[in-house]
Amino acid sequence: MLLRANSHLLGVSGIRMEITSRLLKFIQDNVTPLIPEFGSVGASGDLVPLTYIAGSIYGINESFHVDFCGRRMNALDALNEIGLTKLDLQPKEGLAMINGSSMMTATAALAIYDFYILFAVTLHAHALAIQALLGNNQPFHPFLHHVKPHFGQKYIARTMLDLLSDSKMINNCLDGSHQQALNANKLVQDRYSIRAMPQYLAPFVEGLHECARTIEIEMNSANDNPLIDAENQKAYSGANFFGEHISTSMDRLRYSVGLVAKHLDVQIAQLVTPEFSNGLPDCLIGNPQREVNMGVKGLQLCGNSIMPYLLFYGQSVADKYATHAEQYNQNINSLGQTSANLARHSISVMKQHLATSLLICIQGVDLRSKLIQNTYDPRNLLSEQTRQIYQAIRDLIQVPIREDKSYIWNDNEQSLDEHIAIVAQNLTNEGSSLFKAIQPTFKQLIDDRHSH
């Protein structure tokens, strides 16, 4: 509704200001039209979804329903409760309301915002994993990225150095040395999931910024048809309703989500495998005295099962449009709302994957702390920023930090599915301690976008 009102305020849609005011009143009074997920091919705008907004705003009949402060009711009753009456459509107003890209754009904007948050959380998860693995910070040295200056690559390297700053659980080789004092296997260079992180993640952060810029242009556009040049008393017909920018941006976003998740999945695989974890217990088992103990095997399998979903969601949609829509009138169409809906689902699934990965990383740093200083409490070894997210997660799942036990000690002592749900629910909750722990990284990611 907000985007539809914003589009009308450009003054070229041929609609009364009274209708725009109604859209804003619905928002202010917490009246939300109930809209079906399907029905738009993204060509002549989001015709079916926006019809449900228009039907509610005008009070066309009782078949349109809204959520009014948590109560479901028909739109006519809601209009009455907020002091409005039914209105008749005037010429051009129907098209001004339903012939636009506002539904797909709103869905896309929310997906992009959430992915900004999840991308910041992902960097914190990598920082925890690197510390659990006794990783080397040399791949993030500014010299390397000054001579290959992709701005996303420079951002990732700079951020990882910041997240690992003052950690006592890494091999600090920023002086150009190749000493691996803490590394049991004495690798001169870490495996690529750590060493190539800036180069791997750079295209995704750059793509995220580009998608955000595209969506912002669409949000602030006139996207119905025809459009009215009031000054010259002309009406021009075109196709500003066409959602290809949304569709291709959301295809790109989902592709990025899948590959970001796959990278983290590889990092987790190192943590649970003794041959690659620099001395951590097999499957990150907590209690070494228990005869049967699976450690994080179940958590890893959960993440392994989710990751292919995200890769599947990353397949393109923009190239799969029907060529016969509306009796061949819409013989090309964008499927913008379809692509944006899939992005929304992809983000939801990624929360589960990221929550699972974070819990594994928590176990990893506990066990690394035991190997370094004979206590399972890693807080004095972790970097300041990762200590905050570590503490936030332990507080949320209500598992006390102990010197004599890791987070997961025996298999039967905790309900890990509940822990996954709690962490996932709080990832994008801006009031949560978890979000506050990653907020500086999130803010820097947004600021970095505006500087390019």
N, C-alpha and C positions, 0 to 999 in steps of 0.2 A: 504493500500500500504506500509506503514511504517513497519508493522509487517511482511508482506511478504518479504520485503527487509532484515529485521533483521534475519529472518529464513534462507534466502539464504546465509547470511554472515557467517554462521557456516561452510560453505564449504562442505556440504554433499548432496546437492540437485542436483548437476549436471546441472548447469545453468551458462551461460556466465555472467561475471561481467558487461558487457554492459547492460544487462537487468535489473540488480539491480540498475545500475546508472540511467536507464530510470525511474524506479519507483520513485527514489529520485528527479529526475528532474520534474516529474509531480507534486510532492508535492511542490517543490520550486517555480514552475511557476503557482501554483494554478489551476491545471488541475485535475478535479475530475471525474472519470468514473461514469456514472449513472447506479446504480445496483438495480435490483428488490428486494423487501423485502422477497419474498418467493422463494423457489427452493432448499433449502438445508435440508437434513435429518441428517446432522452432522455425517455421517458415513465415507464415502470416502472423508472427508473434506467438504468444502463448494463449491462443484463443480460448480453449476450454478452461484452463485454470483461472484466467483473468475474468471469465464470465461469472465465476462464483463470487469474485470480489465485487464486480459490478452489480450482480443480482442482489447482493447483501446491502451495498451502499444505497441503491435506489429503492430497495424493498419491493422487488418486482412481484414476488409471491412467496408463499410459505415453504416452498421446496428448498430455499436457500437457508442454510444453518450457520450459526456462528458459535464460537466459544466466548462467553461473556464472563470474565473474571472466574474462569474455571467451570462455568455452567454451560451446557449445550442447550441452545434454544433456536427457534426459527428467527430469521433476520427481522421480520416485521415486529416481533415482540421486543427484540433488542433495540430497534429504532425507537420504539415507544419508551423504553426504560431510560434512554439517554436524551429524550426530549426532541426526537426528530420524527418526521412523517414521511410517508411514501412519496417518491417523486417520479414524474414521467420523463422519459428520455427526450431530449431535444435533438434536432438534426446534428449529425456528426459525433454526438457524445458516445454512442455505443462503440464506434470504432476507436474513439479516443481512450476508452476504458479497456477494451479487450485486445486491440490490435497493436500489441507492443511486446517488448522483450523483458518486462519487469520480473516475471516469475523466475525465468532461468537465470537472470542476472542476480537476483537476491539469493537464490540457492547457491550460485557460484561464489558470491561474495562471502557467504558464511563458511563455505568449504575452504576458501583461501585463508580466511582469518584463522580458522582452527588449525590449518596446516602450518601456518607461521608458528603457532604455539607448539605444535607437535615436533616441528623441526628443531626448535630451541631445546625441547626436552630430549630429543634424540642426541644432540650434541653433549648434553649432560650425561646421558647413558653411556656414550662412547668414552667420555672422560673417566667415568667410574670403571668401565671395562679396561681401559688402558692402565689404570692404577692397579687393578687386580692382576693384570698380566705383567706388571713391571715394565711397561712400555717405555720407549725412548722418545723424548720430545724434540729431537733434532729435525725430524721431517717438517716441523712447523716453524723452523727458523725463517725470519723475514728475508734473508738473503736469497733463499730458494725461490720465493714467490715474487720478489722484486724483478727477477730476470725472466719470469713467465707470468706477466701481470694481469691474468684474468681476475676481475674484481671479486668474483665469488671464491676463487681459490685463495686470494689474499684474506678475505673475510674468515673463511674456515680456519686457516692457519693461525690468524690473530686470535680468534675466539678460543681455539683449543689451547694455545699458550696461556691465555687468560684463565681458562677453566682448570688448568693443571698447575698454575702458579702456586708456589710454596708447598707443593705436595712432596711428601717423603716416601712415596710409593712409586716413583718413576726413576728411570735412569736419566739424569740431567746431563745432556751432552750438547747444550747450546754453545759451549766454548769451542766446538769443532772437534772435540775428542771422540774416540770410539770405545771408551771404556764402559763396560757393562757390569759395574760392581755388584748390582743387585740381581743380575740375570743368571739364573742357575745354568741355563744352556749356553750362555755366552754368545748369543747371536750378535753379530756386528750390526745387522740391520733387522728391524722388525718386519714381519710379514706385511703384505700389501694392504690388508684391511686397516692397519694403523699407518703405515708409511705413505700410502697413496691417498689417504683420506681427503686432503684438500683438493687434489685433482679429481677424485671421484665425485665428491659432493658438490663441487663448484657449479656444474651445469644445472643442478637442481635448485640451488639457491638463486642463481641468475634467472632461471626459468620461472621461479615463484614470483620474483619481482616483476618480470615481464607480464605474467598473467595478471598480477594485481593492477598494473598500470592499464592493461586492456579493459579489465572489469570496471575500473574507475571511469574510464571514458564512456563506457556503455551506461553506467549508472547516471551519468550527467548529460545524457543525450535525449533528443526527441526521437522516439522510435515507434510511432504509430504512422498511419497512412490513411488518406492523404494528409499533407501538412499545409498549413495556411499561412500565406504571406499577407498579413492583415494590412500592412502599409500600402502594398500595391494591389490589394484586392485580388489575389491570385491563389489558386489551390494547385499544389504539385503532387503528383502521384509517383511513388517510388517504392523502395523496399527497405526502409530503415528498420523495419521490424525483424529483419532476417538475422538469425542468431549465430552466424558462423564464428564470430569472434569468441562467443561463449563456448561453443562446442569444441573448437580446437584448443582453447585454453584449458578446458576441463579434461580433455583427452591428455594434454601434456601434464596436468596436475596429477592425474591418476597414475600415469606412467612413472612420474617421479616418486609418488608414494610407494609404489611397488619396489623400486630399486633402492630407495632409502631403507625400507624394511629388510630387503635381502642383505644389504651390507651389515645391518645390525645382527641379522641371523648368523652371518659368517663370524662376526665377533664373538657371539655367544658360543658357537661351536668350538672356538679356540679355548674359551674359559673352561669348558667341561671335559676337555681332552688332555690328559696328562702329558702326552707327547708334545703339545703345543702351548701349554698353560704356564710353563716355567715353574713347575713344582706343585701346583694346586692339586688337591685330591681328585680322584676319578669322580666325575659327575658332581663335583663340589659337595661330596658327602660331608655331613657335619660330624656326627658322633662316630669316631673311628672304631669304637669298641662294640658297636651294635653289629650283630652277625649279618643281618639283612637290612640294608639301608640304600635307598635309591637316590638320595641327594636331590638334585634338581632335574632328574631325568623326565619326570612328568611335565614340569614346567617347560623344558626345552621342546618336548614333543608337541606341547600345546602351541608354542611359537612356530614350530616347523609346520604345523597343520594350517596355521593362519597365513603364513607368508605366501603360499601359492594363490590364495584367494586374492591377495593384493596385486600380485603379478597379473592374474587373470583380469581383474578390474582395470588394469592399465592398458588393455587393448583399446584401439581407437574405435570411436562410434561415428565420427563425422563422415566417414566414407561409406557408411552402411544405410544411407537414406533410401526411402522408397521413391521411385521415379514416377509414380502414378497417383500421388496424393491429390485429393480434391479434383478428380477427373482430369489429371495432368496439368492443372493450373499451377500447383505447387510441385512442378516436376523436378526441381531441386529443392532440398530443404536441409536445415542445419542439424536437426536433432539436438539442439542446444539444451533443452530441459532434460532430455534423456541423459546426456553427458554429465550435466550438473547433478542430477539425481544419483548417478553412479558415483560421482565424486563424493557426495554426501555419505553414501554407504561405505565407500572406501575409507574415508576418514574415521567412521565409526569402528570399522574393523581394525584400523591401524592403532586405535587406542588400546585395544585388547593386546595386540602384539607388543606395543611399547610397554604396557604395564607388566607383561610377562618378562620382558627383557630386563626391565629395571629391577624386578625382584631377584632375578638371577645375578645381576651385578651386585646387589646388596650382599648376597651370600658370598660372592667372589671376594669382595674387599674384606669381609669378616675373616675369611680363611687366610687371605694374604697377610692380614694383620697378625694372626696367630703365628705364622711362619717367621715374620720379621721381629715381633716383640713379645711373643708368647701370651698374647691376650686377644680375644675375639672382638674387642672394641677398637675400631679403626679410626676413630674421630681425630685423634692427635696426629695421625699420619696423612689423612686426606687433605686435599686442597680446601681452602675456605669455601669456595662455591659448591664443590661437590659434597662437602660436609653438610651444607644446608639442605640439599635435596635428600641426602642419606637420612638426616634427622627427620625431615618432613615425612618421608615414607614410613619410617619406623613408628612415628607417632600416629599416622593415619591407620596403619594396620594393627596398632596397639600390641606390638611385640617389643618388650623392653630390651634395651641394649645391655648385654652382659659380657663380663670379662671371661666367663668360663663356658659360654655357649655361643655358637653362631646363630644367625637368624633361623635357619632350618637345621635342627639338630637331629631329631628322629622323625621318620616319615609320618607317624601317627599323631603328631603334636599340634598340627595347625591345619586349617581349611584353606588351602591355597587358592581355590576358586573364589572364595570370599575376598582374599587379599587382592587378586587380580581385579575383581569388580570395584573394590574401593579405590585402588590406584587409578583405574581407567576413568571412573566417574569424576575424579578430581583433576585430571590432566588439564582440562580446559575450563575448570571452575576458577574464575579469577579471584574468588574470595578464599581459596584454599591455601594452606601453607605450602603445598607442593608448587602451585603456580607462583607464589611469592618467591620461592627459592630459585626459580628459573627466570623470573621477571627481568633481571638485568640483561640476560642473554636475549630474551624476546625483544626487549626495547632496542637493544643494539642492532638486532636483525632488521627491525622496522626502520631505524635511523639510517642503517647502511643502504637500504632501498632508496630512501629519499636523497641520499648523497650521490646516487648514480642515475 
